[in-house]
Amino acid sequence: MRVLILSHMYPNEVSPLGGIFVRQQAVALAKLGVEVTVVAPVPWVPGFMAGRGKWGGYPSVPLEEHPDGFPVFHPRVLEFPRSLFFEYYPQTYAHGIEKVFTEQIARGVDLIHAHVAHPDGAAALKFGLKYNIPVVVTIHGQDFAYTLNRSRTCAESVRATLKGASGVILVSEKLKKQYGLETWADQLAKYKVIYNGVDLNDVVQELEHKTSRRRLLTVGFLRPDKGHAVVIKALPELIREFPDLEYRIVGDGTERQALEALTIELGLREYVVFLGSLPHHDAMREMAKCEVFVLPSWKEAFGVVYLEAMAHGKPIIGTSGEGIAEILDQEDVGIAVPLKDVDAIAKGIQELFRHPDRAKEMGVRGKELVTHKFTWQYNAQKTLEVYQEVIMSGYTD
């Protein structure tokens, strides 16, 4: 089976960690025998901007590379800063990827798999319809949480793309239940929930060196909806009971300056460590050394980072009603707290620190759960089943 994957999130040298879950799935599919080709468009940037600013690195991204044994193409597409004219990205994407897509389709493609409905899925569907190739779309969350509400044009694009897709993969039950699919989606049977996974080879084994401080850890982009500020505001109460506490934050983003200012305002500089963006292995080392992983985010479809913490045997704290809550509620591997509730965050962390045996039991359950049901191998097998079902249905229609 030959599959053409389209994802603007796919990692590249400018953004090596962005969309790493798409790459991990592609690698796992290749190990199952799928012939994978990836098209990962990057913004077109004028040559005179090379090396300048946030987008200055894109001109150096190679047009083709083979980091994992299969080809990854990086055609240039027209984008604008701050996602201006986002409504029209399906057209600019389709234009930018046309050459590489038609060349690959000419070699024979059984299925196109796009990650996100708008713009990738909408662009992929144009080629799927033109060349009679089934299209599968994975919804990671932003389509429903943001794009549906961005504009009428964007909402129509998402809905039309999912209607035209032969199969739709949702990365959590939340996406299936909280966005009214039954009121606007067609053929609900084609919507399958397949959770993202972790690569167990990335799990860092127990480290010999033990810190003298009690470590609380968050890993994620520094954005308001990740909830870092909520955790920082909970620290004063926690420190009164646990003066050895250290809150370590892995990640970078637009919110860093505000979070650092909040830390100073609350007199917490000796208790909060901003580590910035780290290579994936170093982030995993931080996972291995913490006692509790906390990410009280919202608008979160699921979050692979929770699984990575669970794979390291750590109890986790997430937000009620979000994608991870369905696992927390069912499996007792951590605590779900109400949205933006500082007191609840403090109480949840206190509960885990006060009862280390219970916290350890949660960690053990989480590690076992990930090992059996949340690996990329498991994800790839389920995804391959969707591919096979979609292709077979095309032969019988």
FIVO-48160 format. One record per residue (C-alpha): residue number from 1; residue in three letters; x, y, z. Coordinates in steps of 0.05 Angstrom, whole numbers, plus 5000, padded with zeros to 4 digits. Example, Ala and Ser with C-alpha at 12.3 -4.5 7.8 and 13.67 -1.06 7.14 Angstrom:
BEGIN
+-----+------+------+------+------+
: seq : type :   xx :   yy :   zz :
+-----+------+------+------+------+
:   1 :  ALA : 5246 : 4910 : 5156 :
:   2 :  SER : 5273 : 4979 : 5143 :
+-----+------+------+------+------+
//
This chain:
BEGIN
+-----+------+------+------+------+
: seq : type :   xx :   yy :   zz :
+-----+------+------+------+------+
:   1 :  MET : 5000 : 5000 : 5000 :
:   2 :  ARG : 5027 : 5069 : 4981 :
:   3 :  VAL : 5003 : 5128 : 5022 :
:   4 :  LEU : 5016 : 5201 : 5009 :
:   5 :  ILE : 5016 : 5240 : 5075 :
:   6 :  LEU : 5003 : 5315 : 5074 :
:   7 :  SER : 5019 : 5356 : 5136 :
:   8 :  HIS : 5044 : 5428 : 5144 :
:   9 :  MET : 5059 : 5409 : 5217 :
:  10 :  TYR : 5111 : 5358 : 5199 :
:  11 :  PRO : 5179 : 5373 : 5232 :
:  12 :  ASN : 5233 : 5409 : 5194 :
:  13 :  GLU : 5299 : 5443 : 5212 :
:  14 :  VAL : 5263 : 5508 : 5230 :
:  15 :  SER : 5211 : 5473 : 5274 :
:  16 :  PRO : 5242 : 5406 : 5294 :
:  17 :  LEU : 5190 : 5390 : 5347 :
:  18 :  GLY : 5127 : 5417 : 5314 :
:  19 :  GLY : 5081 : 5361 : 5294 :
:  20 :  ILE : 5130 : 5308 : 5318 :
:  21 :  PHE : 5070 : 5263 : 5328 :
:  22 :  VAL : 5056 : 5263 : 5253 :
:  23 :  ARG : 5128 : 5241 : 5240 :
:  24 :  GLN : 5124 : 5187 : 5293 :
:  25 :  GLN : 5061 : 5158 : 5263 :
:  26 :  ALA : 5091 : 5159 : 5193 :
:  27 :  VAL : 5153 : 5121 : 5218 :
:  28 :  ALA : 5108 : 5070 : 5253 :
:  29 :  LEU : 5067 : 5061 : 5189 :
:  30 :  ALA : 5130 : 5050 : 5149 :
:  31 :  LYS : 5151 : 4996 : 5198 :
:  32 :  LEU : 5085 : 4960 : 5184 :
:  33 :  GLY : 5103 : 4957 : 5110 :
:  34 :  VAL : 5065 : 5019 : 5086 :
:  35 :  GLU : 5103 : 5055 : 5030 :
:  36 :  VAL : 5102 : 5125 : 5059 :
:  37 :  THR : 5115 : 5190 : 5022 :
:  38 :  VAL : 5107 : 5256 : 5060 :
:  39 :  VAL : 5091 : 5324 : 5032 :
:  40 :  ALA : 5105 : 5376 : 5086 :
:  41 :  PRO : 5097 : 5446 : 5057 :
:  42 :  VAL : 5133 : 5506 : 5087 :
:  43 :  PRO : 5120 : 5580 : 5075 :
:  44 :  TRP : 5151 : 5612 : 5015 :
:  45 :  VAL : 5198 : 5667 : 5038 :
:  46 :  PRO : 5232 : 5717 : 4992 :
:  47 :  GLY : 5307 : 5706 : 4987 :
:  48 :  PHE : 5325 : 5773 : 5017 :
:  49 :  MET : 5292 : 5752 : 5082 :
:  50 :  ALA : 5336 : 5690 : 5090 :
:  51 :  GLY : 5365 : 5688 : 5160 :
:  52 :  ARG : 5320 : 5744 : 5185 :
:  53 :  GLY : 5267 : 5737 : 5238 :
:  54 :  LYS : 5222 : 5679 : 5254 :
:  55 :  TRP : 5212 : 5658 : 5181 :
:  56 :  GLY : 5284 : 5670 : 5160 :
:  57 :  GLY : 5303 : 5597 : 5165 :
:  58 :  TYR : 5252 : 5570 : 5116 :
:  59 :  PRO : 5293 : 5584 : 5053 :
:  60 :  SER : 5345 : 5534 : 5079 :
:  61 :  VAL : 5295 : 5477 : 5088 :
:  62 :  PRO : 5312 : 5426 : 5034 :
:  63 :  LEU : 5261 : 5411 : 4980 :
:  64 :  GLU : 5270 : 5337 : 4993 :
:  65 :  GLU : 5301 : 5297 : 5050 :
:  66 :  HIS : 5300 : 5226 : 5076 :
:  67 :  PRO : 5308 : 5230 : 5152 :
:  68 :  ASP : 5273 : 5164 : 5166 :
:  69 :  GLY : 5284 : 5123 : 5103 :
:  70 :  PHE : 5225 : 5151 : 5063 :
:  71 :  PRO : 5220 : 5215 : 5023 :
:  72 :  VAL : 5196 : 5280 : 5056 :
:  73 :  PHE : 5183 : 5337 : 5007 :
:  74 :  HIS : 5179 : 5410 : 5028 :
:  75 :  PRO : 5146 : 5449 : 4972 :
:  76 :  ARG : 5136 : 5524 : 4984 :
:  77 :  VAL : 5066 : 5550 : 4995 :
:  78 :  LEU : 5040 : 5621 : 5003 :
:  79 :  GLU : 5026 : 5638 : 5075 :
:  80 :  PHE : 5024 : 5704 : 5113 :
:  81 :  PRO : 5046 : 5724 : 5183 :
:  82 :  ARG : 4994 : 5717 : 5237 :
:  83 :  SER : 4954 : 5671 : 5190 :
:  84 :  LEU : 4926 : 5729 : 5151 :
:  85 :  PHE : 4880 : 5706 : 5094 :
:  86 :  PHE : 4877 : 5637 : 5127 :
:  87 :  GLU : 4810 : 5625 : 5093 :
:  88 :  TYR : 4847 : 5620 : 5026 :
:  89 :  TYR : 4903 : 5573 : 5048 :
:  90 :  PRO : 4871 : 5511 : 5016 :
:  91 :  GLN : 4879 : 5546 : 4948 :
:  92 :  THR : 4950 : 5569 : 4961 :
:  93 :  TYR : 4968 : 5500 : 4989 :
:  94 :  ALA : 4939 : 5464 : 4929 :
:  95 :  HIS : 4978 : 5510 : 4882 :
:  96 :  GLY : 5043 : 5502 : 4921 :
:  97 :  ILE : 5040 : 5426 : 4927 :
:  98 :  GLU : 5012 : 5412 : 4857 :
:  99 :  LYS : 5078 : 5393 : 4824 :
: 100 :  VAL : 5102 : 5344 : 4876 :
: 101 :  PHE : 5032 : 5316 : 4887 :
: 102 :  THR : 5020 : 5302 : 4813 :
: 103 :  GLU : 5089 : 5271 : 4806 :
: 104 :  GLN : 5077 : 5224 : 4865 :
: 105 :  ILE : 5006 : 5207 : 4842 :
: 106 :  ALA : 5034 : 5189 : 4773 :
: 107 :  ARG : 5078 : 5137 : 4809 :
: 108 :  GLY : 5016 : 5106 : 4840 :
: 109 :  VAL : 4982 : 5126 : 4905 :
: 110 :  ASP : 4929 : 5084 : 4940 :
: 111 :  LEU : 4908 : 5135 : 4992 :
: 112 :  ILE : 4921 : 5207 : 5014 :
: 113 :  HIS : 4924 : 5221 : 5089 :
: 114 :  ALA : 4919 : 5294 : 5109 :
: 115 :  HIS : 4930 : 5320 : 5180 :
: 116 :  VAL : 4879 : 5375 : 5197 :
: 117 :  ALA : 4819 : 5390 : 5153 :
: 118 :  HIS : 4837 : 5463 : 5136 :
: 119 :  PRO : 4880 : 5476 : 5099 :
: 120 :  ASP : 4915 : 5408 : 5088 :
: 121 :  GLY : 4853 : 5365 : 5082 :
: 122 :  ALA : 4817 : 5414 : 5036 :
: 123 :  ALA : 4878 : 5418 : 4990 :
: 124 :  ALA : 4886 : 5342 : 4991 :
: 125 :  LEU : 4813 : 5332 : 4973 :
: 126 :  LYS : 4822 : 5371 : 4909 :
: 127 :  PHE : 4872 : 5320 : 4885 :
: 128 :  GLY : 4833 : 5262 : 4913 :
: 129 :  LEU : 4771 : 5281 : 4874 :
: 130 :  LYS : 4811 : 5297 : 4811 :
: 131 :  TYR : 4849 : 5231 : 4810 :
: 132 :  ASN : 4796 : 5187 : 4845 :
: 133 :  ILE : 4840 : 5172 : 4905 :
: 134 :  PRO : 4808 : 5164 : 4974 :
: 135 :  VAL : 4827 : 5216 : 5027 :
: 136 :  VAL : 4831 : 5205 : 5102 :
: 137 :  VAL : 4835 : 5266 : 5147 :
: 138 :  THR : 4860 : 5267 : 5219 :
: 139 :  ILE : 4830 : 5319 : 5265 :
: 140 :  HIS : 4880 : 5338 : 5320 :
: 141 :  GLY : 4836 : 5391 : 5353 :
: 142 :  GLN : 4850 : 5459 : 5322 :
: 143 :  ASP : 4800 : 5448 : 5267 :
: 144 :  PHE : 4743 : 5442 : 5317 :
: 145 :  ALA : 4769 : 5487 : 5373 :
: 146 :  TYR : 4793 : 5545 : 5328 :
: 147 :  THR : 4780 : 5539 : 5254 :
: 148 :  LEU : 4705 : 5525 : 5259 :
: 149 :  ASN : 4698 : 5591 : 5296 :
: 150 :  ARG : 4748 : 5633 : 5257 :
: 151 :  SER : 4701 : 5652 : 5201 :
: 152 :  ARG : 4642 : 5626 : 5161 :
: 153 :  THR : 4689 : 5609 : 5103 :
: 154 :  CYS : 4735 : 5568 : 5148 :
: 155 :  ALA : 4676 : 5531 : 5180 :
: 156 :  GLU : 4648 : 5514 : 5111 :
: 157 :  SER : 4717 : 5489 : 5089 :
: 158 :  VAL : 4724 : 5443 : 5149 :
: 159 :  ARG : 4654 : 5414 : 5141 :
: 160 :  ALA : 4659 : 5405 : 5066 :
: 161 :  THR : 4727 : 5372 : 5073 :
: 162 :  LEU : 4702 : 5322 : 5124 :
: 163 :  LYS : 4640 : 5308 : 5083 :
: 164 :  GLY : 4684 : 5294 : 5022 :
: 165 :  ALA : 4735 : 5251 : 5060 :
: 166 :  SER : 4729 : 5176 : 5056 :
: 167 :  GLY : 4750 : 5169 : 5129 :
: 168 :  VAL : 4761 : 5214 : 5188 :
: 169 :  ILE : 4806 : 5200 : 5248 :
: 170 :  LEU : 4795 : 5237 : 5313 :
: 171 :  VAL : 4850 : 5235 : 5366 :
: 172 :  SER : 4802 : 5234 : 5425 :
: 173 :  GLU : 4730 : 5220 : 5446 :
: 174 :  LYS : 4724 : 5294 : 5463 :
: 175 :  LEU : 4727 : 5312 : 5390 :
: 176 :  LYS : 4671 : 5263 : 5375 :
: 177 :  LYS : 4625 : 5286 : 5431 :
: 178 :  GLN : 4635 : 5360 : 5446 :
: 179 :  TYR : 4629 : 5394 : 5378 :
: 180 :  GLY : 4560 : 5373 : 5355 :
: 181 :  LEU : 4582 : 5325 : 5300 :
: 182 :  GLU : 4514 : 5293 : 5299 :
: 183 :  THR : 4483 : 5359 : 5278 :
: 184 :  TRP : 4528 : 5373 : 5218 :
: 185 :  ALA : 4571 : 5314 : 5199 :
: 186 :  ASP : 4550 : 5260 : 5150 :
: 187 :  GLN : 4562 : 5185 : 5157 :
: 188 :  LEU : 4583 : 5185 : 5230 :
: 189 :  ALA : 4607 : 5114 : 5221 :
: 190 :  LYS : 4667 : 5139 : 5183 :
: 191 :  TYR : 4692 : 5178 : 5243 :
: 192 :  LYS : 4741 : 5135 : 5282 :
: 193 :  VAL : 4775 : 5152 : 5348 :
: 194 :  ILE : 4848 : 5133 : 5348 :
: 195 :  TYR : 4891 : 5162 : 5403 :
: 196 :  ASN : 4961 : 5187 : 5390 :
: 197 :  GLY : 5018 : 5146 : 5420 :
: 198 :  VAL : 5088 : 5148 : 5447 :
: 199 :  ASP : 5152 : 5115 : 5424 :
: 200 :  LEU : 5174 : 5072 : 5482 :
: 201 :  ASN : 5246 : 5078 : 5458 :
: 202 :  ASP : 5242 : 5151 : 5478 :
: 203 :  VAL : 5227 : 5134 : 5551 :
: 204 :  VAL : 5286 : 5151 : 5596 :
: 205 :  GLN : 5300 : 5097 : 5647 :
: 206 :  GLU : 5304 : 5114 : 5721 :
: 207 :  LEU : 5362 : 5162 : 5731 :
: 208 :  GLU : 5413 : 5148 : 5786 :
: 209 :  HIS : 5420 : 5221 : 5806 :
: 210 :  LYS : 5364 : 5243 : 5853 :
: 211 :  THR : 5351 : 5317 : 5864 :
: 212 :  SER : 5340 : 5343 : 5935 :
: 213 :  ARG : 5279 : 5382 : 5912 :
: 214 :  ARG : 5209 : 5359 : 5898 :
: 215 :  ARG : 5198 : 5369 : 5823 :
: 216 :  LEU : 5134 : 5391 : 5789 :
: 217 :  LEU : 5139 : 5392 : 5713 :
: 218 :  THR : 5102 : 5422 : 5653 :
: 219 :  VAL : 5122 : 5410 : 5581 :
: 220 :  GLY : 5088 : 5451 : 5527 :
: 221 :  PHE : 5088 : 5514 : 5486 :
: 222 :  LEU : 5082 : 5577 : 5528 :
: 223 :  ARG : 5012 : 5599 : 5508 :
: 224 :  PRO : 4955 : 5623 : 5553 :
: 225 :  ASP : 4913 : 5561 : 5539 :
: 226 :  LYS : 4967 : 5514 : 5566 :
: 227 :  GLY : 4952 : 5538 : 5637 :
: 228 :  HIS : 5023 : 5553 : 5662 :
: 229 :  ALA : 4998 : 5616 : 5697 :
: 230 :  VAL : 4946 : 5576 : 5735 :
: 231 :  VAL : 5000 : 5531 : 5763 :
: 232 :  ILE : 5046 : 5589 : 5781 :
: 233 :  LYS : 4988 : 5622 : 5819 :
: 234 :  ALA : 4978 : 5558 : 5858 :
: 235 :  LEU : 5051 : 5554 : 5881 :
: 236 :  PRO : 5049 : 5601 : 5941 :
: 237 :  GLU : 5000 : 5556 : 5977 :
: 238 :  LEU : 5039 : 5494 : 5958 :
: 239 :  ILE : 5106 : 5522 : 5980 :
: 240 :  ARG : 5079 : 5535 : 6050 :
: 241 :  GLU : 5071 : 5460 : 6058 :
: 242 :  PHE : 5126 : 5437 : 6011 :
: 243 :  PRO : 5183 : 5489 : 6014 :
: 244 :  ASP : 5228 : 5442 : 5974 :
: 245 :  LEU : 5182 : 5446 : 5913 :
: 246 :  GLU : 5211 : 5466 : 5846 :
: 247 :  TYR : 5167 : 5479 : 5786 :
: 248 :  ARG : 5205 : 5466 : 5721 :
: 249 :  ILE : 5176 : 5490 : 5655 :
: 250 :  VAL : 5200 : 5461 : 5588 :
: 251 :  GLY : 5179 : 5501 : 5527 :
: 252 :  ASP : 5179 : 5570 : 5497 :
: 253 :  GLY : 5130 : 5617 : 5466 :
: 254 :  THR : 5094 : 5683 : 5466 :
: 255 :  GLU : 5073 : 5678 : 5539 :
: 256 :  ARG : 5143 : 5671 : 5568 :
: 257 :  GLN : 5154 : 5744 : 5586 :
: 258 :  ALA : 5086 : 5748 : 5621 :
: 259 :  LEU : 5099 : 5684 : 5659 :
: 260 :  GLU : 5168 : 5707 : 5682 :
: 261 :  ALA : 5137 : 5773 : 5705 :
: 262 :  LEU : 5083 : 5735 : 5744 :
: 263 :  THR : 5137 : 5692 : 5776 :
: 264 :  ILE : 5174 : 5754 : 5800 :
: 265 :  GLU : 5110 : 5788 : 5822 :
: 266 :  LEU : 5093 : 5729 : 5867 :
: 267 :  GLY : 5164 : 5724 : 5894 :
: 268 :  LEU : 5175 : 5655 : 5864 :
: 269 :  ARG : 5241 : 5663 : 5826 :
: 270 :  GLU : 5276 : 5609 : 5868 :
: 271 :  TYR : 5218 : 5561 : 5858 :
: 272 :  VAL : 5206 : 5566 : 5782 :
: 273 :  VAL : 5256 : 5546 : 5729 :
: 274 :  PHE : 5244 : 5565 : 5656 :
: 275 :  LEU : 5284 : 5515 : 5615 :
: 276 :  GLY : 5262 : 5539 : 5546 :
: 277 :  SER : 5252 : 5494 : 5487 :
: 278 :  LEU : 5293 : 5430 : 5495 :
: 279 :  PRO : 5310 : 5373 : 5447 :
: 280 :  HIS : 5260 : 5317 : 5455 :
: 281 :  HIS : 5308 : 5270 : 5492 :
: 282 :  ASP : 5325 : 5325 : 5542 :
: 283 :  ALA : 5251 : 5338 : 5554 :
: 284 :  MET : 5243 : 5263 : 5567 :
: 285 :  ARG : 5299 : 5266 : 5618 :
: 286 :  GLU : 5260 : 5320 : 5654 :
: 287 :  MET : 5200 : 5273 : 5654 :
: 288 :  ALA : 5242 : 5219 : 5686 :
: 289 :  LYS : 5264 : 5265 : 5742 :
: 290 :  CYS : 5198 : 5297 : 5763 :
: 291 :  GLU : 5149 : 5272 : 5816 :
: 292 :  VAL : 5085 : 5300 : 5784 :
: 293 :  PHE : 5069 : 5323 : 5713 :
: 294 :  VAL : 5018 : 5380 : 5708 :
: 295 :  LEU : 4987 : 5411 : 5646 :
: 296 :  PRO : 4919 : 5443 : 5661 :
: 297 :  SER : 4908 : 5464 : 5589 :
: 298 :  TRP : 4843 : 5477 : 5553 :
: 299 :  LYS : 4823 : 5471 : 5480 :
: 300 :  GLU : 4867 : 5408 : 5481 :
: 301 :  ALA : 4843 : 5350 : 5439 :
: 302 :  PHE : 4888 : 5301 : 5476 :
: 303 :  GLY : 4961 : 5317 : 5482 :
: 304 :  VAL : 5017 : 5266 : 5470 :
: 305 :  VAL : 5057 : 5298 : 5526 :
: 306 :  TYR : 5010 : 5268 : 5578 :
: 307 :  LEU : 5024 : 5199 : 5549 :
: 308 :  GLU : 5099 : 5212 : 5552 :
: 309 :  ALA : 5093 : 5229 : 5626 :
: 310 :  MET : 5052 : 5167 : 5638 :
: 311 :  ALA : 5104 : 5125 : 5601 :
: 312 :  HIS : 5154 : 5150 : 5652 :
: 313 :  GLY : 5109 : 5126 : 5709 :
: 314 :  LYS : 5087 : 5196 : 5731 :
: 315 :  PRO : 5019 : 5215 : 5758 :
: 316 :  ILE : 4989 : 5271 : 5716 :
: 317 :  ILE : 4942 : 5330 : 5728 :
: 318 :  GLY : 4899 : 5354 : 5670 :
: 319 :  THR : 4834 : 5393 : 5660 :
: 320 :  SER : 4764 : 5365 : 5666 :
: 321 :  GLY : 4726 : 5362 : 5601 :
: 322 :  GLU : 4789 : 5361 : 5558 :
: 323 :  GLY : 4815 : 5302 : 5518 :
: 324 :  ILE : 4860 : 5273 : 5572 :
: 325 :  ALA : 4803 : 5275 : 5623 :
: 326 :  GLU : 4770 : 5214 : 5591 :
: 327 :  ILE : 4832 : 5174 : 5609 :
: 328 :  LEU : 4839 : 5205 : 5678 :
: 329 :  ASP : 4767 : 5190 : 5694 :
: 330 :  GLN : 4768 : 5119 : 5670 :
: 331 :  GLU : 4838 : 5094 : 5689 :
: 332 :  ASP : 4857 : 5130 : 5754 :
: 333 :  VAL : 4925 : 5151 : 5729 :
: 334 :  GLY : 4920 : 5222 : 5754 :
: 335 :  ILE : 4873 : 5278 : 5773 :
: 336 :  ALA : 4827 : 5321 : 5729 :
: 337 :  VAL : 4814 : 5391 : 5757 :
: 338 :  PRO : 4763 : 5444 : 5737 :
: 339 :  LEU : 4783 : 5494 : 5683 :
: 340 :  LYS : 4829 : 5551 : 5707 :
: 341 :  ASP : 4817 : 5534 : 5780 :
: 342 :  VAL : 4878 : 5554 : 5820 :
: 343 :  ASP : 4853 : 5524 : 5885 :
: 344 :  ALA : 4836 : 5458 : 5851 :
: 345 :  ILE : 4906 : 5455 : 5821 :
: 346 :  ALA : 4937 : 5466 : 5889 :
: 347 :  LYS : 4893 : 5413 : 5921 :
: 348 :  GLY : 4908 : 5363 : 5866 :
: 349 :  ILE : 4983 : 5372 : 5874 :
: 350 :  GLN : 4977 : 5369 : 5949 :
: 351 :  GLU : 4939 : 5304 : 5944 :
: 352 :  LEU : 4995 : 5272 : 5904 :
: 353 :  PHE : 5052 : 5299 : 5946 :
: 354 :  ARG : 5017 : 5280 : 6012 :
: 355 :  HIS : 5003 : 5210 : 5989 :
: 356 :  PRO : 5064 : 5186 : 5951 :
: 357 :  ASP : 5042 : 5113 : 5952 :
: 358 :  ARG : 4977 : 5131 : 5915 :
: 359 :  ALA : 5016 : 5175 : 5867 :
: 360 :  LYS : 5064 : 5118 : 5853 :
: 361 :  GLU : 5006 : 5070 : 5840 :
: 362 :  MET : 4976 : 5120 : 5791 :
: 363 :  GLY : 5043 : 5123 : 5756 :
: 364 :  VAL : 5048 : 5047 : 5751 :
: 365 :  ARG : 4978 : 5042 : 5722 :
: 366 :  GLY : 4994 : 5097 : 5672 :
: 367 :  LYS : 5057 : 5064 : 5649 :
: 368 :  GLU : 5022 : 4997 : 5639 :
: 369 :  LEU : 4965 : 5031 : 5601 :
: 370 :  VAL : 5012 : 5067 : 5553 :
: 371 :  THR : 5053 : 5005 : 5542 :
: 372 :  HIS : 4992 : 4965 : 5520 :
: 373 :  LYS : 4946 : 5015 : 5486 :
: 374 :  PHE : 4982 : 5080 : 5471 :
: 375 :  THR : 5044 : 5064 : 5431 :
: 376 :  TRP : 5056 : 5088 : 5359 :
: 377 :  GLN : 5057 : 5016 : 5338 :
: 378 :  TYR : 4986 : 5007 : 5365 :
: 379 :  ASN : 4965 : 5074 : 5333 :
: 380 :  ALA : 4994 : 5054 : 5266 :
: 381 :  GLN : 4960 : 4987 : 5266 :
: 382 :  LYS : 4892 : 5020 : 5279 :
: 383 :  THR : 4907 : 5073 : 5226 :
: 384 :  LEU : 4925 : 5019 : 5176 :
: 385 :  GLU : 4858 : 4985 : 5190 :
: 386 :  VAL : 4824 : 5051 : 5172 :
: 387 :  TYR : 4864 : 5054 : 5107 :
: 388 :  GLN : 4845 : 4983 : 5089 :
: 389 :  GLU : 4772 : 4995 : 5105 :
: 390 :  VAL : 4770 : 5058 : 5063 :
: 391 :  ILE : 4805 : 5026 : 5004 :
: 392 :  MET : 4762 : 4964 : 5006 :
: 393 :  SER : 4698 : 5005 : 5009 :
: 394 :  GLY : 4720 : 5040 : 4946 :
: 395 :  TYR : 4723 : 4973 : 4910 :
: 396 :  THR : 4653 : 4953 : 4933 :
: 397 :  ASP : 4615 : 5019 : 4924 :
+-----+------+------+------+------+
//
